[in-house]
Amino acid sequence: MKKTNMLRIGAVLWLCSVSFQSVAADVLAVRTISLDLARDIASATIKECRKMGYQTSAVVVDRNGLLRVAMRDDLAARFTLQIAEEKANAVIMSGVNSSEFRKNRADIKEELNHVDGLIIMAGGVQILAGGNYIGAVGVSGAPGGDLDEACAVQALKSFEERLEFAD
């Protein structure tokens, strides 16, 4: 083959690879939490809080902050649902548990509490599956955000294997 033909073929191959690369970036494969897992986590969280003597609500949101499951225990106040969701949303916004976010951004936490759909309080916990960030659980109703968070953390421990080996 002539050198010019080889250069042309090489240029065509290069252009094809560039165009395929740009097309590949247009479609993303994203992992997110399933409804079944979200339901199981919310239920387990409420059960953990009950063991500690607290009536709470647990809300699970996906990685985009979209509501997947909201559960309110029998005697939990209705406002606990809103607060739990807003705690979960704080996790989605920050990428860390809400208690850590609260500490990290103490300088602006009051301002952030004015953002619709957020509350900067302890009680929101990340949900990771196989190293992927798939959502968050927020809890409200215990006498303190640290106790809300403890319920969620304990509940998530019961899902460690299921989360670690998620497909």
N, C-alpha and C positions, 0 to 999 in steps of 0.2 A: 504494500500500500504506500501511496505517496505521503509524504510528510504533511502536505496541506489537507489531505483527506483525514488523516489521523487527528489533526488539530480541529477540524470541523466536527468530527465525531466526539472528540473530547469536550468541545464547547457545547454541543447539543446535550451531552450527558450531564454536564455541569448545570446547564439551564434547567433541565428536567429535575435535577436534585434540588435546586433552589425553589422551583415552583412546588414540588412535593412537600418541601419543608414548610413553606408558607401555608399550604393547605392543612397540613397536619396540626399546625398551631391553632387553626380555627375551631377544632373540636377537642374538648377536654374530657378526660375520664375522671369523674369525681366520686369519691366515696362519701356516703352520708348514712345517717342512722335509719334503720328500718322501723316501721311502725311497731312490729312485734318486740324488738329490742327496747325501743323507747317506752312501750307499755310496761315491760318487765322491770326496767330500771325505775320508773316512777313508782310502781307498786312496791318494789323492794325497799325503796327509800322511805315510803310512808310506813311500812312495817318496821323498819329500823327505828324510826322516830317513836312509833307506838311502844316498842320495847323500852325506850327511855322515858316513856310516860307523856309524850307530846302528841297533840293532834295537829297535823301539818298538811300543807299542800305541797305537791311536787309537780314541776312542769319540766318537760323535756323539749328542747328545741333542736333543730338540725344545725348544720354548720353555717347556715345563712340566717339563723335567728327565726326561722319559721316554726311555728308551733306544731309539734308532733303529738304530744299527749299532755293533758292537764288532769290531775287527780287531786281531789280534796277529801281528806278524811272526814268521817261523820260529824265531828264536832269542831272542826277547824273553821275559823272565821272566813267569810267569803273573800275578804280582802287579801287573804294569804295567797290566793291564786294569782292575782295581779303582781304582788310583790315577788313571788317565786319566779314568774316569767321575766320580770324585769331584772332579777339577779342573774338568771340564765343569759339574758341578752348582754349583760355587762361582760360575761365570760366570752361571748362571741365577739364582742367589740374589742376586747383587750387581748384575748388569746391566753389568758391565765385565770386561775380561780379568782372569784370576785373579792375574796379577802386579801389576796396578794395585790390585786389591782387597786383596792382601796388604800393599801399601804403605799404602793408605788406612786399613786397620784393624789396623795393627800392634799397637795397644793391646789388642785382644781376639782376635788370631789363634789363640792357644793354646786359648782357650775354644771358638772356632768349630771347631777341629780335633776336638773331642769330639762334634760333631753328626754323627749317623749319616748317611753318604752324602756328606759334605763333607771336603775337605782343602784347606787354604789354602796353596797352592804355585803357583808360576809353571807355565804349561803349558796353561792353558785359554783359549780364544779365542772371542769372539762370532762368530756367523754372522748377517749382515744381508743382506736381499734387498729391493731397491727401497726402502731406508730402514726396512724393518720387521725387527724382531728375531725371527728364526725358530728359533734354536737356538744350540748351542755345540759346539765340538770340544775334547776334552781329549787330551793326549798325555803318555806316560810311557815312560821307558827310556833317554833320552839322559843323559849325565852332567851334568845340571843342568836345572832348569826353564826357564831362559832358552833353552836349545837345543831343548827340547821345543816351546816357544812359537814359536821361529824356524821350525821345520818346518811348523807349522800355518799361520803367517802366509804363508809362501812358497807353500804349497799353495793357500790361499784366493785368492792373487793370480791363479792360473790359472783361477779361476772368477769373476773380477770382472765380466765381461760377462754371464755367465749369471745372476749374482746381481743385478746392477744392473737388468736388463731382465726380471726374473721377473714372470710374470703374477700 
